[in-house]
Amino acid sequence: MEDTYGQRDRARGIQASLAWLIEEVGELSQSLRKGDHADRMHEFADVLAWAFSLANQADVDLEAAVERYAHGCPKCGAVPCTCP
Amino acid sequence: MEDTYGQRDRARGIQASLAWLIEEVGELSQSLRKGDHADRMHEFADVLAWAFSLANQADVDLEAAVERYAHGCPKCGAVPCTCP
């Protein structure tokens, strides 16, 4: 992702990349309502691609970020989650 | 994620999970505007967590989905992307 889009993404900036992410979330939403499995694969990939792009620009390591969920629910601490 | 939230997520359903994803995208947006690095880590993790949840419910394998971006830009085919 960095090799393919890193330079373009940084030139675009965080606000513009956020707009793209939201556009892709809209397309994902439509695919969940009326798309087939291939459409959904495509749209999930696009949402993740823009999330990666944004994270790169914000100096966030996504693998480190998702550690938040690695040991159960970050709110109640349980597996499975027992939050009300 | 499946162990922690799978059962709750399926009980909640896709439309409700989509609403949660969008709420988290809103929180991510705010963290990018005025949050610090820890806030952004937290919000990126939450967005990814809801994306995983939705993908599970839609029978989409996210690792397979992101293969779409594994060999350069899926539109122009190039690394780096040369789309207009």
Backbone of each chain as nested JSON, in Angstrom:
{
  "chains": [
    {"id": "A", "residues": [
      {"number": 1, "name": "MET", "atoms": {"N": [0.834, -1.207, 0.0], "CA": [0.0, 0.0, 0.0], "C": [0.872, 1.261, 0.0]}},
      {"number": 2, "name": "GLU", "atoms": {"N": [1.899, 1.248, 0.853], "CA": [2.785, 2.415, 0.898], "C": [3.449, 2.626, -0.46]}},
      {"number": 3, "name": "ASP", "atoms": {"N": [3.96, 1.549, -1.057], "CA": [4.622, 1.687, -2.357], "C": [3.652, 2.167, -3.428]}},
      {"number": 4, "name": "THR", "atoms": {"N": [2.425, 1.638, -3.378], "CA": [1.47, 1.948, -4.444], "C": [0.883, 3.343, -4.289]}},
      {"number": 5, "name": "TYR", "atoms": {"N": [0.582, 3.738, -3.062], "CA": [-0.187, 4.971, -2.854], "C": [0.453, 6.0, -1.922]}},
      {"number": 6, "name": "GLY", "atoms": {"N": [1.556, 5.639, -1.246], "CA": [2.094, 6.504, -0.188], "C": [2.285, 7.945, -0.618]}},
      {"number": 7, "name": "GLN", "atoms": {"N": [2.948, 8.126, -1.77], "CA": [3.267, 9.488, -2.2], "C": [2.004, 10.269, -2.572]}},
      {"number": 8, "name": "ARG", "atoms": {"N": [1.107, 9.599, -3.315], "CA": [-0.153, 10.265, -3.692], "C": [-0.967, 10.628, -2.461]}},
      {"number": 9, "name": "ASP", "atoms": {"N": [-0.991, 9.715, -1.485], "CA": [-1.801, 9.958, -0.297], "C": [-1.295, 11.156, 0.489]}},
      {"number": 10, "name": "ARG", "atoms": {"N": [0.028, 11.226, 0.637], "CA": [0.571, 12.351, 1.398], "C": [0.323, 13.673, 0.669]}},
      {"number": 11, "name": "ALA", "atoms": {"N": [0.35, 13.629, -0.665], "CA": [0.06, 14.845, -1.425], "C": [-1.403, 15.246, -1.264]}},
      {"number": 12, "name": "ARG", "atoms": {"N": [-2.274, 14.247, -1.112], "CA": [-3.716, 14.5, -0.996], "C": [-4.062, 15.09, 0.373]}},
      {"number": 13, "name": "GLY", "atoms": {"N": [-3.452, 14.534, 1.418], "CA": [-3.687, 15.046, 2.761], "C": [-4.756, 14.274, 3.509]}},
      {"number": 14, "name": "ILE", "atoms": {"N": [-4.767, 14.473, 4.825], "CA": [-5.646, 13.694, 5.693], "C": [-7.12, 14.003, 5.447]}},
      {"number": 15, "name": "GLN", "atoms": {"N": [-7.483, 15.273, 5.316], "CA": [-8.905, 15.605, 5.153], "C": [-9.469, 14.987, 3.879]}},
      {"number": 16, "name": "ALA", "atoms": {"N": [-8.722, 15.064, 2.791], "CA": [-9.204, 14.498, 1.525], "C": [-9.266, 12.975, 1.608]}},
      {"number": 17, "name": "SER", "atoms": {"N": [-8.308, 12.367, 2.293], "CA": [-8.321, 10.906, 2.428], "C": [-9.5, 10.456, 3.288]}},
      {"number": 18, "name": "LEU", "atoms": {"N": [-9.832, 11.268, 4.278], "CA": [-10.985, 10.971, 5.119], "C": [-12.276, 10.997, 4.287]}},
      {"number": 19, "name": "ALA", "atoms": {"N": [-12.37, 11.965, 3.387], "CA": [-13.548, 12.025, 2.506], "C": [-13.64, 10.768, 1.645]}},
      {"number": 20, "name": "TRP", "atoms": {"N": [-12.5, 10.291, 1.157], "CA": [-12.488, 9.052, 0.373], "C": [-12.929, 7.86, 1.223]}},
      {"number": 21, "name": "LEU", "atoms": {"N": [-12.415, 7.806, 2.469], "CA": [-12.802, 6.697, 3.353], "C": [-14.324, 6.688, 3.529]}},
      {"number": 22, "name": "ILE", "atoms": {"N": [-14.888, 7.86, 3.745], "CA": [-16.329, 7.932, 3.993], "C": [-17.099, 7.543, 2.729]}},
      {"number": 23, "name": "GLU", "atoms": {"N": [-16.604, 7.95, 1.585], "CA": [-17.229, 7.521, 0.326], "C": [-17.227, 6.0, 0.221]}},
      {"number": 24, "name": "GLU", "atoms": {"N": [-16.107, 5.381, 0.577], "CA": [-16.018, 3.917, 0.484], "C": [-16.904, 3.229, 1.515]}},
      {"number": 25, "name": "VAL", "atoms": {"N": [-17.064, 3.836, 2.695], "CA": [-17.991, 3.27, 3.684], "C": [-19.413, 3.302, 3.116]}},
      {"number": 26, "name": "GLY", "atoms": {"N": [-19.736, 4.363, 2.377], "CA": [-21.042, 4.427, 1.716], "C": [-21.219, 3.314, 0.699]}},
      {"number": 27, "name": "GLU", "atoms": {"N": [-20.173, 3.058, -0.082], "CA": [-20.254, 1.981, -1.079], "C": [-20.356, 0.615, -0.394]}},
      {"number": 28, "name": "LEU", "atoms": {"N": [-19.626, 0.458, 0.722], "CA": [-19.737, -0.79, 1.484], "C": [-21.169, -0.98, 1.981]}},
      {"number": 29, "name": "SER", "atoms": {"N": [-21.743, 0.096, 2.481], "CA": [-23.113, 0.044, 2.987], "C": [-24.072, -0.413, 1.89]}},
      {"number": 30, "name": "GLN", "atoms": {"N": [-23.917, 0.144, 0.696], "CA": [-24.775, -0.254, -0.417], "C": [-24.562, -1.731, -0.771]}},
      {"number": 31, "name": "SER", "atoms": {"N": [-23.293, -2.169, -0.746], "CA": [-23.02, -3.573, -1.108], "C": [-23.634, -4.53, -0.089]}},
      {"number": 32, "name": "LEU", "atoms": {"N": [-23.702, -4.092, 1.184], "CA": [-24.306, -4.949, 2.211], "C": [-25.815, -5.027, 2.026]}},
      {"number": 33, "name": "ARG", "atoms": {"N": [-26.384, -3.964, 1.486], "CA": [-27.836, -3.933, 1.281], "C": [-28.237, -4.714, 0.037]}},
      {"number": 34, "name": "LYS", "atoms": {"N": [-27.511, -4.525, -1.059], "CA": [-27.989, -5.125, -2.304], "C": [-26.901, -5.734, -3.184]}},
      {"number": 35, "name": "GLY", "atoms": {"N": [-25.666, -5.845, -2.662], "CA": [-24.6, -6.407, -3.484], "C": [-24.476, -7.911, -3.325]}},
      {"number": 36, "name": "ASP", "atoms": {"N": [-23.616, -8.505, -4.125], "CA": [-23.314, -9.926, -3.96], "C": [-21.977, -10.061, -3.216]}},
      {"number": 37, "name": "HIS", "atoms": {"N": [-21.529, -11.294, -3.044], "CA": [-20.337, -11.531, -2.242], "C": [-19.111, -10.857, -2.847]}},
      {"number": 38, "name": "ALA", "atoms": {"N": [-18.993, -10.877, -4.18], "CA": [-17.838, -10.255, -4.831], "C": [-17.842, -8.744, -4.612]}},
      {"number": 39, "name": "ASP", "atoms": {"N": [-19.014, -8.12, -4.689], "CA": [-19.116, -6.679, -4.419], "C": [-18.637, -6.367, -3.001]}},
      {"number": 40, "name": "ARG", "atoms": {"N": [-19.045, -7.209, -2.054], "CA": [-18.693, -6.939, -0.655], "C": [-17.203, -7.117, -0.414]}},
      {"number": 41, "name": "MET", "atoms": {"N": [-16.608, -8.144, -1.025], "CA": [-15.155, -8.316, -0.933], "C": [-14.461, -7.043, -1.425]}},
      {"number": 42, "name": "HIS", "atoms": {"N": [-14.906, -6.554, -2.569], "CA": [-14.33, -5.357, -3.19], "C": [-14.457, -4.149, -2.245]}},
      {"number": 43, "name": "GLU", "atoms": {"N": [-15.633, -3.947, -1.703], "CA": [-15.855, -2.741, -0.891], "C": [-15.165, -2.824, 0.468]}},
      {"number": 44, "name": "PHE", "atoms": {"N": [-15.125, -4.013, 1.067], "CA": [-14.348, -4.147, 2.313], "C": [-12.879, -3.832, 2.042]}},
      {"number": 45, "name": "ALA", "atoms": {"N": [-12.354, -4.316, 0.916], "CA": [-10.95, -4.044, 0.586], "C": [-10.721, -2.547, 0.431]}},
      {"number": 46, "name": "ASP", "atoms": {"N": [-11.658, -1.854, -0.216], "CA": [-11.478, -0.415, -0.421], "C": [-11.528, 0.35, 0.901]}},
      {"number": 47, "name": "VAL", "atoms": {"N": [-12.444, -0.037, 1.79], "CA": [-12.514, 0.623, 3.106], "C": [-11.193, 0.414, 3.855]}},
      {"number": 48, "name": "LEU", "atoms": {"N": [-10.69, -0.818, 3.857], "CA": [-9.43, -1.075, 4.572], "C": [-8.271, -0.318, 3.93]}},
      {"number": 49, "name": "ALA", "atoms": {"N": [-8.278, -0.222, 2.594], "CA": [-7.194, 0.481, 1.901], "C": [-7.143, 1.946, 2.331]}},
      {"number": 50, "name": "TRP", "atoms": {"N": [-8.316, 2.581, 2.427], "CA": [-8.324, 3.99, 2.853], "C": [-8.0, 4.12, 4.328]}},
      {"number": 51, "name": "ALA", "atoms": {"N": [-8.389, 3.153, 5.141], "CA": [-8.008, 3.189, 6.556], "C": [-6.487, 3.076, 6.692]}},
      {"number": 52, "name": "PHE", "atoms": {"N": [-5.864, 2.189, 5.908], "CA": [-4.403, 2.07, 5.923], "C": [-3.754, 3.38, 5.494]}},
      {"number": 53, "name": "SER", "atoms": {"N": [-4.299, 3.981, 4.439], "CA": [-3.735, 5.224, 3.932], "C": [-3.786, 6.315, 4.991]}},
      {"number": 54, "name": "LEU", "atoms": {"N": [-4.943, 6.449, 5.62], "CA": [-5.097, 7.456, 6.673], "C": [-4.157, 7.184, 7.842]}},
      {"number": 55, "name": "ALA", "atoms": {"N": [-4.066, 5.91, 8.231], "CA": [-3.201, 5.558, 9.368], "C": [-1.747, 5.907, 9.055]}},
      {"number": 56, "name": "ASN", "atoms": {"N": [-1.318, 5.613, 7.826], "CA": [0.052, 5.967, 7.437], "C": [0.282, 7.463, 7.579]}},
      {"number": 57, "name": "GLN", "atoms": {"N": [-0.674, 8.222, 7.102], "CA": [-0.518, 9.686, 7.153], "C": [-0.544, 10.209, 8.587]}},
      {"number": 58, "name": "ALA", "atoms": {"N": [-1.266, 9.498, 9.481], "CA": [-1.367, 9.941, 10.872], "C": [-0.288, 9.289, 11.742]}},
      {"number": 59, "name": "ASP", "atoms": {"N": [0.689, 8.606, 11.102], "CA": [1.77, 7.925, 11.843], "C": [1.229, 6.919, 12.848]}},
      {"number": 60, "name": "VAL", "atoms": {"N": [0.136, 6.254, 12.499], "CA": [-0.427, 5.215, 13.353], "C": [-0.105, 3.851, 12.748]}},
      {"number": 61, "name": "ASP", "atoms": {"N": [0.472, 2.975, 13.567], "CA": [0.771, 1.601, 13.175], "C": [-0.488, 0.776, 13.455]}},
      {"number": 62, "name": "LEU", "atoms": {"N": [-1.172, 0.361, 12.395], "CA": [-2.458, -0.318, 12.592], "C": [-2.305, -1.629, 13.348]}},
      {"number": 63, "name": "GLU", "atoms": {"N": [-1.212, -2.348, 13.093], "CA": [-1.029, -3.616, 13.811], "C": [-0.902, -3.37, 15.301]}},
      {"number": 64, "name": "ALA", "atoms": {"N": [-0.182, -2.308, 15.674], "CA": [-0.078, -1.96, 17.101], "C": [-1.434, -1.497, 17.621]}},
      {"number": 65, "name": "ALA", "atoms": {"N": [-2.184, -0.765, 16.787], "CA": [-3.478, -0.232, 17.223], "C": [-4.451, -1.36, 17.581]}},
      {"number": 66, "name": "VAL", "atoms": {"N": [-4.48, -2.414, 16.739], "CA": [-5.475, -3.456, 16.984], "C": [-5.112, -4.354, 18.167]}},
      {"number": 67, "name": "GLU", "atoms": {"N": [-3.899, -4.155, 18.716], "CA": [-3.554, -4.84, 19.976], "C": [-4.589, -4.53, 21.063]}},
      {"number": 68, "name": "ARG", "atoms": {"N": [-5.219, -3.364, 20.924], "CA": [-6.294, -2.974, 21.866], "C": [-7.341, -4.069, 22.04]}},
      {"number": 69, "name": "TYR", "atoms": {"N": [-7.532, -4.865, 20.975], "CA": [-8.55, -5.911, 21.03], "C": [-7.962, -7.316, 21.162]}},
      {"number": 70, "name": "ALA", "atoms": {"N": [-6.654, -7.415, 21.399], "CA": [-5.993, -8.717, 21.339], "C": [-6.277, -9.596, 22.558]}},
      {"number": 71, "name": "HIS", "atoms": {"N": [-6.709, -8.995, 23.655], "CA": [-6.89, -9.778, 24.887], "C": [-8.3, -9.627, 25.422]}},
      {"number": 72, "name": "GLY", "atoms": {"N": [-9.257, -9.67, 24.515], "CA": [-10.643, -9.537, 24.941], "C": [-11.146, -8.119, 24.77]}},
      {"number": 73, "name": "CYS", "atoms": {"N": [-12.341, -7.885, 25.251], "CA": [-12.98, -6.569, 25.114], "C": [-12.179, -5.53, 25.905]}},
      {"number": 74, "name": "PRO", "atoms": {"N": [-11.78, -4.416, 25.251], "CA": [-10.997, -3.419, 25.992], "C": [-11.798, -2.715, 27.085]}},
      {"number": 75, "name": "LYS", "atoms": {"N": [-13.129, -2.819, 27.047], "CA": [-13.927, -2.147, 28.09], "C": [-14.139, -3.049, 29.308]}},
      {"number": 76, "name": "CYS", "atoms": {"N": [-14.662, -4.269, 29.079], "CA": [-14.961, -5.131, 30.24], "C": [-13.842, -6.132, 30.51]}},
      {"number": 77, "name": "GLY", "atoms": {"N": [-12.939, -6.33, 29.551], "CA": [-11.819, -7.242, 29.739], "C": [-12.137, -8.706, 29.519]}},
      {"number": 78, "name": "ALA", "atoms": {"N": [-13.396, -9.021, 29.215], "CA": [-13.817, -10.422, 29.147], "C": [-13.847, -10.966, 27.723]}},
      {"number": 79, "name": "VAL", "atoms": {"N": [-13.717, -12.309, 27.627], "CA": [-13.921, -13.056, 26.386], "C": [-14.891, -14.197, 26.695]}},
      {"number": 80, "name": "PRO", "atoms": {"N": [-16.115, -14.193, 26.158], "CA": [-16.683, -13.124, 25.328], "C": [-17.021, -11.885, 26.149]}},
      {"number": 81, "name": "CYS", "atoms": {"N": [-17.156, -10.773, 25.438], "CA": [-17.513, -9.481, 26.04], "C": [-18.797, -9.611, 26.877]}},
      {"number": 82, "name": "THR", "atoms": {"N": [-18.759, -8.989, 28.057], "CA": [-19.948, -8.995, 28.929], "C": [-20.456, -7.582, 29.195]}},
      {"number": 83, "name": "CYS", "atoms": {"N": [-20.061, -6.635, 28.344], "CA": [-20.537, -5.254, 28.526], "C": [-22.072, -5.222, 28.491]}},
      {"number": 84, "name": "PRO", "atoms": {"N": [-22.677, -4.343, 29.284], "CA": [-24.141, -4.245, 29.252], "C": [-24.633, -3.714, 27.901]}}
    ]},
    {"id": "B", "residues": [
      {"number": 1, "name": "MET", "atoms": {"N": [-11.35, -11.53, 17.956], "CA": [-12.562, -10.744, 17.711], "C": [-13.798, -11.642, 17.67]}},
      {"number": 2, "name": "GLU", "atoms": {"N": [-13.674, -12.747, 16.95], "CA": [-14.814, -13.663, 16.881], "C": [-15.177, -14.18, 18.277]}},
      {"number": 3, "name": "ASP", "atoms": {"N": [-14.158, -14.595, 19.062], "CA": [-14.437, -15.118, 20.397], "C": [-15.051, -14.038, 21.295]}},
      {"number": 4, "name": "THR", "atoms": {"N": [-14.53, -12.828, 21.165], "CA": [-14.968, -11.758, 22.065], "C": [-16.351, -11.233, 21.698]}},
      {"number": 5, "name": "TYR", "atoms": {"N": [-16.6, -11.075, 20.38], "CA": [-17.815, -10.366, 19.968], "C": [-18.729, -11.117, 19.003]}},
      {"number": 6, "name": "GLY", "atoms": {"N": [-18.277, -12.288, 18.504], "CA": [-19.023, -12.955, 17.435], "C": [-20.505, -13.132, 17.722]}},
      {"number": 7, "name": "GLN", "atoms": {"N": [-20.791, -13.672, 18.894], "CA": [-22.186, -13.976, 19.201], "C": [-23.018, -12.696, 19.337]}},
      {"number": 8, "name": "ARG", "atoms": {"N": [-22.464, -11.707, 20.053], "CA": [-23.171, -10.429, 20.208], "C": [-23.4, -9.763, 18.854]}},
      {"number": 9, "name": "ASP", "atoms": {"N": [-22.383, -9.829, 17.985], "CA": [-22.494, -9.154, 16.691], "C": [-23.586, -9.781, 15.841]}},
      {"number": 10, "name": "ARG", "atoms": {"N": [-23.638, -11.114, 15.833], "CA": [-24.672, -11.766, 15.024], "C": [-26.061, -11.46, 15.571]}},
      {"number": 11, "name": "ALA", "atoms": {"N": [-26.157, -11.342, 16.903], "CA": [-27.459, -10.996, 17.489], "C": [-27.85, -9.566, 17.11]}},
      {"number": 12, "name": "ARG", "atoms": {"N": [-26.856, -8.695, 16.977], "CA": [-27.1, -7.281, 16.672], "C": [-27.53, -7.105, 15.215]}},
      {"number": 13, "name": "GLY", "atoms": {"N": [-26.848, -7.825, 14.308], "CA": [-27.203, -7.756, 12.901], "C": [-26.372, -6.748, 12.127]}},
      {"number": 14, "name": "ILE", "atoms": {"N": [-26.416, -6.88, 10.803], "CA": [-25.557, -6.082, 9.929], "C": [-25.913, -4.6, 9.965]}},
      {"number": 15, "name": "GLN", "atoms": {"N": [-27.186, -4.261, 9.915], "CA": [-27.545, -2.84, 9.87], "C": [-27.098, -2.113, 11.142]}},
      {"number": 16, "name": "ALA", "atoms": {"N": [-27.289, -2.745, 12.298], "CA": [-26.875, -2.114, 13.55], "C": [-25.352, -2.022, 13.633]}},
      {"number": 17, "name": "SER", "atoms": {"N": [-24.661, -3.045, 13.128], "CA": [-23.194, -3.011, 13.154], "C": [-22.668, -1.923, 12.228]}},
      {"number": 18, "name": "LEU", "atoms": {"N": [-23.362, -1.717, 11.11], "CA": [-22.979, -0.652, 10.182], "C": [-23.127, 0.71, 10.852]}},
      {"number": 19, "name": "ALA", "atoms": {"N": [-24.19, 0.884, 11.617], "CA": [-24.369, 2.147, 12.351], "C": [-23.217, 2.37, 13.332]}},
      {"number": 20, "name": "TRP", "atoms": {"N": [-22.775, 1.299, 14.006], "CA": [-21.631, 1.405, 14.919], "C": [-20.361, 1.771, 14.151]}},
      {"number": 21, "name": "LEU", "atoms": {"N": [-20.144, 1.131, 13.001], "CA": [-18.949, 1.447, 12.203], "C": [-18.938, 2.933, 11.861]}},
      {"number": 22, "name": "ILE", "atoms": {"N": [-20.09, 3.441, 11.454], "CA": [-20.152, 4.846, 11.039], "C": [-19.919, 5.766, 12.24]}},
      {"number": 23, "name": "GLU", "atoms": {"N": [-20.445, 5.396, 13.389], "CA": [-20.179, 6.168, 14.61], "C": [-18.67, 6.223, 14.885]}},
      {"number": 24, "name": "GLU", "atoms": {"N": [-18.0, 5.068, 14.718], "CA": [-16.556, 5.026, 14.988], "C": [-15.763, 5.811, 13.943]}},
      {"number": 25, "name": "VAL", "atoms": {"N": [-16.242, 5.82, 12.692], "CA": [-15.574, 6.64, 11.672], "C": [-15.694, 8.114, 12.067]}},
      {"number": 26, "name": "GLY", "atoms": {"N": [-16.828, 8.497, 12.644], "CA": [-16.989, 9.862, 13.138], "C": [-16.0, 10.183, 14.252]}},
      {"number": 27, "name": "GLU", "atoms": {"N": [-15.808, 9.235, 15.162], "CA": [-14.859, 9.459, 16.263], "C": [-13.423, 9.514, 15.739]}},
      {"number": 28, "name": "LEU", "atoms": {"N": [-13.131, 8.673, 14.727], "CA": [-11.805, 8.725, 14.1], "C": [-11.585, 10.092, 13.466]}},
      {"number": 29, "name": "SER", "atoms": {"N": [-12.602, 10.581, 12.785], "CA": [-12.515, 11.884, 12.132], "C": [-12.193, 12.971, 13.152]}},
      {"number": 30, "name": "GLN", "atoms": {"N": [-12.883, 12.938, 14.282], "CA": [-12.617, 13.93, 15.318], "C": [-11.191, 13.798, 15.86]}},
      {"number": 31, "name": "SER", "atoms": {"N": [-10.74, 12.55, 16.041], "CA": [-9.386, 12.355, 16.59], "C": [-8.32, 12.869, 15.616]}},
      {"number": 32, "name": "LEU", "atoms": {"N": [-8.613, 12.783, 14.311], "CA": [-7.651, 13.281, 13.328], "C": [-7.606, 14.815, 13.339]}},
      {"number": 33, "name": "ARG", "atoms": {"N": [-8.744, 15.412, 13.698], "CA": [-8.811, 16.873, 13.727], "C": [-8.189, 17.435, 14.997]}},
      {"number": 34, "name": "LYS", "atoms": {"N": [-8.493, 16.822, 16.14], "CA": [-8.032, 17.46, 17.378], "C": [-7.528, 16.484, 18.43]}},
      {"number": 35, "name": "GLY", "atoms": {"N": [-7.333, 15.215, 18.074], "CA": [-6.857, 14.262, 19.068], "C": [-5.341, 14.162, 19.084]}},
      {"number": 36, "name": "ASP", "atoms": {"N": [-4.831, 13.404, 20.056], "CA": [-3.397, 13.123, 20.083], "C": [-3.155, 11.713, 19.526]}},
      {"number": 37, "name": "HIS", "atoms": {"N": [-1.902, 11.276, 19.533], "CA": [-1.563, 10.004, 18.908], "C": [-2.299, 8.837, 19.57]}},
      {"number": 38, "name": "ALA", "atoms": {"N": [-2.435, 8.873, 20.897], "CA": [-3.118, 7.781, 21.609], "C": [-4.596, 7.718, 21.219]}},
      {"number": 39, "name": "ASP", "atoms": {"N": [-5.225, 8.886, 21.087], "CA": [-6.628, 8.927, 20.645], "C": [-6.77, 8.28, 19.269]}},
      {"number": 40, "name": "ARG", "atoms": {"N": [-5.843, 8.602, 18.382], "CA": [-5.935, 8.087, 17.006], "C": [-5.724, 6.581, 16.972]}},
      {"number": 41, "name": "MET", "atoms": {"N": [-4.767, 6.092, 17.747], "CA": [-4.569, 4.638, 17.845], "C": [-5.886, 3.972, 18.265]}},
      {"number": 42, "name": "HIS", "atoms": {"N": [-6.503, 4.521, 19.295], "CA": [-7.748, 3.996, 19.84], "C": [-8.842, 3.992, 18.77]}},
      {"number": 43, "name": "GLU", "atoms": {"N": [-9.004, 5.081, 18.067], "CA": [-10.102, 5.187, 17.107], "C": [-9.855, 4.347, 15.847]}},
      {"number": 44, "name": "PHE", "atoms": {"N": [-8.613, 4.268, 15.392], "CA": [-8.329, 3.359, 14.265], "C": [-8.656, 1.922, 14.661]}},
      {"number": 45, "name": "ALA", "atoms": {"N": [-8.291, 1.544, 15.9], "CA": [-8.584, 0.178, 16.351], "C": [-10.09, -0.074, 16.354]}},
      {"number": 46, "name": "ASP", "atoms": {"N": [-10.857, 0.915, 16.817], "CA": [-12.304, 0.726, 16.887], "C": [-12.913, 0.612, 15.487]}},
      {"number": 47, "name": "VAL", "atoms": {"N": [-12.447, 1.431, 14.547], "CA": [-12.954, 1.331, 13.166], "C": [-12.65, -0.059, 12.602]}},
      {"number": 48, "name": "LEU", "atoms": {"N": [-11.416, -0.528, 12.785], "CA": [-11.064, -1.852, 12.261], "C": [-11.878, -2.941, 12.946]}},
      {"number": 49, "name": "ALA", "atoms": {"N": [-12.116, -2.791, 14.236], "CA": [-12.885, -3.814, 14.965], "C": [-14.292, -3.94, 14.383]}},
      {"number": 50, "name": "TRP", "atoms": {"N": [-14.924, -2.813, 14.083], "CA": [-16.272, -2.887, 13.506], "C": [-16.242, -3.377, 12.069]}},
      {"number": 51, "name": "ALA", "atoms": {"N": [-15.185, -3.044, 11.344], "CA": [-15.055, -3.591, 9.984], "C": [-14.915, -5.115, 10.041]}},
      {"number": 52, "name": "PHE", "atoms": {"N": [-14.13, -5.624, 10.992], "CA": [-13.983, -7.074, 11.151], "C": [-15.327, -7.705, 11.494]}},
      {"number": 53, "name": "SER", "atoms": {"N": [-16.032, -7.059, 12.4], "CA": [-17.324, -7.592, 12.822], "C": [-18.293, -7.688, 11.645]}},
      {"number": 54, "name": "LEU", "atoms": {"N": [-18.362, -6.614, 10.881], "CA": [-19.248, -6.601, 9.711], "C": [-18.832, -7.656, 8.697]}},
      {"number": 55, "name": "ALA", "atoms": {"N": [-17.521, -7.765, 8.463], "CA": [-17.038, -8.736, 7.485], "C": [-17.394, -10.157, 7.925]}},
      {"number": 56, "name": "ASN", "atoms": {"N": [-17.239, -10.439, 9.211], "CA": [-17.628, -11.761, 9.707], "C": [-19.094, -12.044, 9.429]}},
      {"number": 57, "name": "GLN", "atoms": {"N": [-19.915, -11.072, 9.709], "CA": [-21.356, -11.263, 9.513], "C": [-21.706, -11.411, 8.028]}},
      {"number": 58, "name": "ALA", "atoms": {"N": [-20.908, -10.788, 7.156], "CA": [-21.183, -10.848, 5.718], "C": [-20.428, -11.995, 5.043]}},
      {"number": 59, "name": "ASP", "atoms": {"N": [-19.821, -12.873, 5.87], "CA": [-19.039, -14.0, 5.348], "C": [-17.931, -13.562, 4.396]}},
      {"number": 60, "name": "VAL", "atoms": {"N": [-17.326, -12.414, 4.714], "CA": [-16.197, -11.922, 3.918], "C": [-14.911, -12.145, 4.707]}},
      {"number": 61, "name": "ASP", "atoms": {"N": [-13.939, -12.793, 4.069], "CA": [-12.62, -13.012, 4.641], "C": [-11.78, -11.782, 4.31]}},
      {"number": 62, "name": "LEU", "atoms": {"N": [-11.504, -10.96, 5.342], "CA": [-10.818, -9.687, 5.067], "C": [-9.426, -9.896, 4.49]}},
      {"number": 63, "name": "GLU", "atoms": {"N": [-8.735, -10.946, 4.942], "CA": [-7.39, -11.174, 4.394], "C": [-7.454, -11.468, 2.908]}},
      {"number": 64, "name": "ALA", "atoms": {"N": [-8.467, -12.247, 2.502], "CA": [-8.639, -12.516, 1.074], "C": [-9.057, -11.239, 0.348]}},
      {"number": 65, "name": "ALA", "atoms": {"N": [-9.888, -10.428, 1.009], "CA": [-10.38, -9.206, 0.364], "C": [-9.225, -8.251, 0.03]}},
      {"number": 66, "name": "VAL", "atoms": {"N": [-8.287, -8.101, 0.98], "CA": [-7.229, -7.119, 0.735], "C": [-6.199, -7.596, -0.29]}},
      {"number": 67, "name": "GLU", "atoms": {"N": [-6.305, -8.857, -0.707], "CA": [-5.49, -9.324, -1.842], "C": [-5.686, -8.432, -3.066]}},
      {"number": 68, "name": "ARG", "atoms": {"N": [-6.871, -7.811, -3.127], "CA": [-7.164, -6.866, -4.21], "C": [-6.063, -5.816, -4.382]}},
      {"number": 69, "name": "TYR", "atoms": {"N": [-5.396, -5.473, -3.28], "CA": [-4.356, -4.44, -3.327], "C": [-2.941, -5.01, -3.243]}},
      {"number": 70, "name": "ALA", "atoms": {"N": [-2.815, -6.338, -3.317], "CA": [-1.518, -6.961, -3.05], "C": [-0.517, -6.794, -4.189]}},
      {"number": 71, "name": "HIS", "atoms": {"N": [-1.015, -6.508, -5.381], "CA": [-0.099, -6.449, -6.531], "C": [-0.206, -5.106, -7.237]}},
      {"number": 72, "name": "GLY", "atoms": {"N": [-0.277, -4.049, -6.462], "CA": [-0.368, -2.714, -7.046], "C": [-1.798, -2.232, -7.09]}},
      {"number": 73, "name": "CYS", "atoms": {"N": [-1.982, -1.102, -7.719], "CA": [-3.312, -0.499, -7.813], "C": [-4.25, -1.393, -8.625]}},
      {"number": 74, "name": "PRO", "atoms": {"N": [-5.427, -1.742, -8.063], "CA": [-6.325, -2.631, -8.808], "C": [-6.92, -1.979, -10.061]}},
      {"number": 75, "name": "LYS", "atoms": {"N": [-6.828, -0.644, -10.164], "CA": [-7.371, 0.02, -11.368], "C": [-6.334, 0.123, -12.482]}},
      {"number": 76, "name": "CYS", "atoms": {"N": [-5.175, 0.686, -12.184], "CA": [-4.17, 0.882, -13.249], "C": [-3.152, -0.246, -13.286]}},
      {"number": 77, "name": "GLY", "atoms": {"N": [-3.049, -1.03, -12.209], "CA": [-2.11, -2.147, -12.175], "C": [-0.684, -1.759, -11.819]}},
      {"number": 78, "name": "ALA", "atoms": {"N": [-0.422, -0.465, -11.633], "CA": [0.961, -0.008, -11.464], "C": [1.347, 0.191, -9.999]}},
      {"number": 79, "name": "VAL", "atoms": {"N": [2.658, 0.12, -9.727], "CA": [3.275, 0.464, -8.442], "C": [4.428, 1.416, -8.73]}},
      {"number": 80, "name": "PRO", "atoms": {"N": [4.352, 2.7, -8.353], "CA": [3.185, 3.327, -7.734], "C": [2.029, 3.543, -8.722]}},
      {"number": 81, "name": "CYS", "atoms": {"N": [0.861, 3.717, -8.146], "CA": [-0.349, 3.986, -8.924], "C": [-0.158, 5.159, -9.877]}},
      {"number": 82, "name": "THR", "atoms": {"N": [-0.643, 4.988, -11.11], "CA": [-0.541, 6.075, -12.088], "C": [-1.921, 6.514, -12.576]}},
      {"number": 83, "name": "CYS", "atoms": {"N": [-2.966, 6.186, -11.801], "CA": [-4.31, 6.616, -12.19], "C": [-4.36, 8.143, -12.324]}},
      {"number": 84, "name": "PRO", "atoms": {"N": [-5.144, 8.643, -13.273], "CA": [-5.262, 10.092, -13.417], "C": [-5.974, 10.717, -12.213]}}
    ]}
  ]
}
